[in-house]
Amino acid sequence: MINRKRKLLPVLAAVSLMLAGLSGCGGHAEPPLEAAAYSNLTDAVSRGLLSESLADSGISENRVSILLDRVDQFNASVKNEWLTEGFESGALTDTKYDPYEMQELWTEKNGSFPGYNCRITAFSLFGAFVTAGADQPETQIPPFSAETAHQNSVRCLRRWLLRTARRRRNRSRPFGQAGRSAALPLRKELPG
């Protein structure tokens, strides 16, 4: 048995090296971006380029207008010195703003409304291309609700706590005696 393991080890090492070498095949890899051009859409030129690109992609004028209204709402909620004039270029890690101060200003001007995330923005632009009907499968994901999100986050937290407790408990046991751990009574401690 030991002799088989000694023969198998070099074979596994050779296969691993071959797979590692092949993973780089199939074309050249692009170097990572060091800088990017970006805009806060504060000027007519950048707004025009975006509007034209979206219209060329089949997005209605009404949906583009709604997007630009949301951009204006954001821009009016933050300091002007944080915004670009046209397009600017910069390193991906450089920012002109403090994200915490930006959040405070947003909350001050917009109350508890959290703003628009990428999914809301994408759907508001491409919603006309999304269809649903009676022929949809039964396995559709139910609509999102805050209650469902809370229940799921509590379940995830509970599972993580159980796994962590089991790992800690199993570390203190002699090797090979880990076995199954009893579940902790977390239901009483966490809501949901």
C-alpha positions as CSV (number, residue, x, y, z in Angstrom):
1,M,0.0,0.0,0.0
2,I,2.8,2.4,0.9
3,N,4.5,1.6,-2.4
4,R,1.4,2.5,-4.4
5,K,1.2,5.9,-2.6
6,R,4.8,6.6,-3.4
7,K,4.1,5.9,-7.1
8,L,0.9,7.9,-7.1
9,L,2.4,11.0,-5.6
10,P,4.7,11.9,-8.6
11,V,1.8,11.2,-11.0
12,L,-0.5,13.5,-9.1
13,A,2.2,16.2,-8.9
14,A,2.8,16.0,-12.7
15,V,-0.9,16.2,-13.5
16,S,-1.3,19.2,-11.2
17,L,1.6,21.0,-12.9
18,M,0.1,20.2,-16.4
19,L,-3.3,21.5,-15.3
20,A,-1.8,24.7,-13.8
21,G,0.1,25.3,-17.1
22,L,-2.9,24.7,-19.3
23,S,-5.1,27.1,-17.2
24,G,-3.2,30.0,-18.9
25,C,-3.8,28.7,-22.4
26,G,-6.6,29.8,-24.8
27,G,-5.6,33.4,-25.5
28,H,-3.7,36.2,-23.9
29,A,-4.8,37.6,-20.6
30,E,-5.5,41.3,-20.4
31,P,-3.5,43.2,-17.8
32,P,-5.5,44.5,-14.9
33,L,-6.8,48.0,-15.3
34,E,-4.7,50.6,-13.6
35,A,-7.0,53.6,-14.4
36,A,-10.5,54.2,-15.7
37,A,-12.3,57.1,-17.3
38,Y,-15.6,58.0,-15.5
39,S,-18.2,60.7,-15.3
40,N,-20.9,61.9,-12.9
41,L,-22.9,63.0,-15.9
42,T,-22.9,66.7,-14.9
43,D,-22.3,68.1,-18.4
44,A,-24.3,68.0,-21.7
45,V,-21.6,66.0,-23.6
46,S,-21.4,63.0,-21.2
47,R,-25.2,63.0,-20.8
48,G,-25.6,63.1,-24.5
49,L,-23.2,60.2,-25.1
50,L,-25.0,58.1,-22.5
51,S,-28.5,59.0,-23.9
52,E,-27.4,58.2,-27.4
53,S,-25.8,54.9,-26.5
54,L,-28.9,53.8,-24.6
55,A,-31.2,54.9,-27.4
56,D,-29.1,52.9,-29.9
57,S,-29.5,49.9,-27.6
58,G,-33.3,50.2,-27.8
59,I,-33.9,51.9,-24.4
60,S,-36.9,54.3,-24.5
61,E,-36.5,58.0,-24.1
62,N,-38.7,57.9,-21.0
63,R,-36.5,55.3,-19.3
64,V,-33.3,57.3,-20.1
65,S,-35.0,60.4,-18.7
66,I,-35.8,58.6,-15.5
67,L,-32.2,57.5,-15.2
68,L,-30.9,61.0,-15.7
69,D,-33.4,62.3,-13.1
70,R,-31.9,59.8,-10.6
71,V,-28.4,60.9,-11.5
72,D,-29.4,64.5,-10.8
73,Q,-30.9,63.5,-7.5
74,F,-27.6,61.9,-6.5
75,N,-25.5,64.8,-7.7
76,A,-27.7,67.3,-5.8
77,S,-27.2,65.2,-2.6
78,V,-23.4,65.4,-2.5
79,K,-20.7,68.1,-2.6
80,N,-20.0,69.6,-6.0
81,E,-16.2,69.2,-5.5
82,W,-16.7,65.4,-5.5
83,L,-18.3,65.4,-8.9
84,T,-16.5,65.3,-12.2
85,E,-16.8,67.9,-15.0
86,G,-17.2,65.7,-18.1
87,F,-14.9,62.7,-18.1
88,E,-12.0,62.2,-15.7
89,S,-9.4,59.5,-15.5
90,G,-8.0,58.1,-12.3
91,A,-6.6,55.0,-10.5
92,L,-9.3,52.6,-9.5
93,T,-8.5,53.1,-5.8
94,D,-8.5,56.9,-5.9
95,T,-11.7,58.7,-4.9
96,K,-12.5,62.3,-4.6
97,Y,-14.9,61.8,-1.7
98,D,-15.2,60.2,1.8
99,P,-17.9,57.5,1.4
100,Y,-19.1,58.0,5.0
101,E,-19.5,61.7,4.6
102,M,-21.3,61.0,1.3
103,Q,-23.7,58.7,3.0
104,E,-24.4,61.2,5.8
105,L,-25.2,63.9,3.2
106,W,-27.4,61.5,1.2
107,T,-29.4,60.6,4.4
108,E,-29.6,64.3,5.4
109,K,-31.2,65.2,2.0
110,N,-33.1,62.0,1.3
111,G,-34.1,60.7,4.7
112,S,-34.3,56.9,5.0
113,F,-34.5,56.3,1.3
114,P,-31.4,54.3,0.5
115,G,-31.1,55.3,-3.2
116,Y,-30.9,53.2,-6.3
117,N,-28.7,50.1,-6.5
118,C,-27.4,48.5,-9.7
119,R,-30.3,46.0,-9.9
120,I,-33.0,48.7,-9.6
121,T,-31.1,50.8,-12.2
122,A,-30.7,47.9,-14.6
123,F,-34.3,46.9,-14.4
124,S,-35.5,50.5,-14.8
125,L,-33.5,50.6,-18.0
126,F,-34.1,47.1,-19.4
127,G,-37.5,46.3,-17.9
128,A,-39.2,46.5,-21.3
129,F,-37.1,43.6,-22.4
130,V,-38.1,41.4,-19.4
131,T,-41.3,39.4,-19.9
132,A,-43.2,37.0,-17.7
133,G,-46.4,35.1,-18.3
134,A,-48.5,32.1,-17.5
135,D,-46.0,29.7,-19.2
136,Q,-43.3,30.4,-16.5
137,P,-42.1,27.4,-14.6
138,E,-43.3,26.6,-11.1
139,T,-39.8,27.0,-9.7
140,Q,-39.8,30.7,-10.1
141,I,-38.1,32.6,-7.3
142,P,-40.7,34.3,-5.1
143,P,-40.8,38.1,-5.0
144,F,-38.3,39.7,-2.7
145,S,-39.5,40.9,0.7
146,A,-37.6,42.4,3.6
147,E,-39.1,39.6,5.8
148,T,-37.7,36.9,3.6
149,A,-34.3,38.6,3.5
150,H,-34.3,38.9,7.3
151,Q,-35.3,35.2,7.7
152,N,-32.6,34.1,5.3
153,S,-29.9,36.2,7.0
154,V,-30.8,34.8,10.4
155,R,-30.7,31.2,9.0
156,C,-27.2,31.9,7.5
157,L,-26.0,33.4,10.7
158,R,-27.4,30.5,12.7
159,R,-25.6,27.9,10.3
160,W,-22.4,29.9,10.5
161,L,-22.5,29.9,14.3
162,L,-23.3,26.2,14.5
163,R,-20.4,25.4,12.1
164,T,-18.0,27.6,14.1
165,A,-19.0,26.1,17.4
166,R,-18.6,22.5,16.0
167,R,-15.2,23.3,14.6
168,R,-14.0,24.7,17.9
169,R,-15.4,21.8,19.8
170,N,-13.9,19.3,17.3
171,R,-10.4,20.9,17.6
172,S,-10.3,20.0,21.3
173,R,-11.0,16.3,20.6
174,P,-8.3,13.8,19.8
175,F,-7.8,13.2,16.0
176,G,-10.4,10.9,14.5
177,Q,-13.0,11.4,17.3
178,A,-14.7,14.5,16.0
179,G,-18.0,12.8,15.3
180,R,-21.3,14.7,15.1
181,S,-21.8,17.6,17.4
182,A,-25.1,18.3,19.0
183,A,-26.8,21.4,17.7
184,L,-26.7,24.5,19.9
185,P,-30.0,25.9,21.2
186,L,-29.6,29.1,19.1
187,R,-33.3,29.4,18.2
188,K,-34.0,30.9,21.6
189,E,-31.2,33.5,21.1
190,L,-31.8,34.6,17.5
191,P,-35.1,35.8,16.1
192,G,-36.7,34.0,13.2
